[in-house]
Structure formats: structure tokens, C-alpha cells
């Protein structure tokens, strides 16, 4: 039955894009590692300008860099560039389509304040701006939804930071990511296997509101990516937060006054590197949530390197959100609300 539903609802072959993710990572890394980037003046901060699926790679990278880089990396999601951008700032303009209006606007306001600019996209207006203002442009293959191009965007930026010596060498970690995501994908793609963790998770989430909690390890952007994949692929509202922050606000909402608690499903994303204090906070938080009658589960990362552990959890939600879309009888690729927003913006602001 699931096979027939996949054929019916996955009209744009999202499943194939998810299957090919390890190849995408390998391609992105080889392309970027084989690129000679321009000479750059001394850099003391990095700004990634992007939105949606093109920004999440920057968020994940920022988390990875906290312990491996000596300068700050900020992900900027808005129309204007931060005031602090100057000649010592590296700006990475990340727009898979090359036409994201917020990213292009922020980029235009940064041009003239720094020459350290690299654009990353499949084509579009961003490529034209690079030619007009003479900054470096790194092309990536196009033709797919931005949220499925995380491998192209994240690993291109990772290679750039390694090239300029801002990050230590990542080649061994990237090799591990490719091997691990390929092995996990072989397991998750088998929707005829009742022990498939991705399919089991989709069934647990079916008909419920997902709430995802994570921690700084392996990356505080993980819950955000999980939430976004569930919203875009499965067409469900989902919510996300991180510990210990949620223990200072969100946790109070687990109260009988919240009348929908019997309709949620809570996921805690766990990693071996989480500190004992945060691990204990997760245990106590889960006790509070369980006492309110909400089902929950803990999902642990796998892998040795930080980046491999990160992507072990990212590939799981790709498959689980796809299966949930099929259970919900919706096209996982469809983004009708975003398309409507773009049309109405164009019409009303013309």
C-alpha cells in the first residue's frame, strides 16, 4: 500500500532526491575542494546571508564552528545587512535559487563595505550580481527544492572556511558523513521493513503535533531543521526549542491550561557529547512532559565526528518527514503557501 501511495503522491520524485543525498554531499565537497577561491584580506567575522533551506546550512555550520573557529559566524535572515559589516567581514550569500529577495537585498547593502564576498547558488540574480560587482561566485547544480540542497550549500560553505584556514581540515569527517549517510539511507529507504526507524517515527507522528527539543551538541540548529522538514515536507505545524533555554520558559507551558497536550508528540534529540547537566535536564523535562500525558521519545545520534553525528540525525528527518507526507496523503514537494506568498507580494508591492 505504501508503494502505491508513494507513486501517487510523490509526483516530483522527492524520494529520489533524499536517496541521492550522500552523492550530493560527495559532489559538493569535491567541487568546492577543487575550486581556487580568490585572495582575501584578513577576516575577523563571517556573515551568512540566506533564508529558508539556503540559510539552514549556515545555522548548522555556525553550531559546528563554535568549538572549531576563533571568529564569530552570524546567519542573517533579513533585507538589510548588519551595520557591523566592514572590510574584515567575509559575507557568504547563500541562495539556492539565486533569486531570494531578502538575501539579494542584504547582499546589495553589503557591497561596498567589504570585498570579501562569495555567492553560492545554482544561477539566478545572484550570479548576475557577482558578474556586475566582481565578487566570486560558486555555482552548484540546480533543479531541486532548496530544502533538498542542504548538501550543496552546507558543504560548499564548509570547504570555503577550510580553504581560508578558518576551520581545521574536515576531509576525514566528510568521508565519514558520506559513508554513514549512505548506510543509514539504505536502512531508511526500505519502507517494506517494519523495523525501519524513519517509517516508525512517521507513524508515531501521524495525527499529532511534533515538538522537537535538542541541545547545543551536536548542533543547536538541529531542532530547527527537524521542524522545517516536517512543515515543508509533511505539511504539519511543528515546534522546536533547545535546552537549557527551554527550561527557562517553554517548560512552564506543560500545564493543564494547555488543552492540546494529548495531541502532541515530543522528540528529544540526544548526542553522546551532551554534558551531564544538560542530559539531566532532558531527563527531568521528559518526566514533566510524561506527567502531562504526552508521548515522547529520545533519538540519539550516531557516528564519531561531530559533523557525522549531526548528519546522522538530519538524514533521519528527511526520510521520516517524507513518510509522514505520504501518510498524510500530500505531495512532499508542494509549497503552495510559499508560492502564494510570493505571488501576493509581487502583486501588492508592484
Secondary structure, 3 states (H helix, E strand, C coil): CHHHHHHHHCCCCHHHHHHCHHHHHHHHHHHHHCCCCCCCCCCCEEEEECCHHHHHHHHHHHHHHCCCCCCEEEEECCCCCCCCCCCCEEEEEECCCCCCHHHHHHHHHHECCECCEEEEECCHHHHHHHHHHCCEEEECCCCCCHHHHHHHHHHHHHHHHHHCCCCCCCHHHHHHHHHHHHHHHHHHCCCCCCCCHHHHHHHHHCCCEEEEEEEHHHHCCHHHHHHHHHHHHHCCCEEEEEECHHHHCHHHHCCCCCCCHHHEEEEEEECCCCCHHHHHHHHHHHHHHHHCCCEEEEEECCCCCHHHHHHHHHHHHHHHHHHHHHHCCCCCCCCHHHHHHHHHHHHHCC
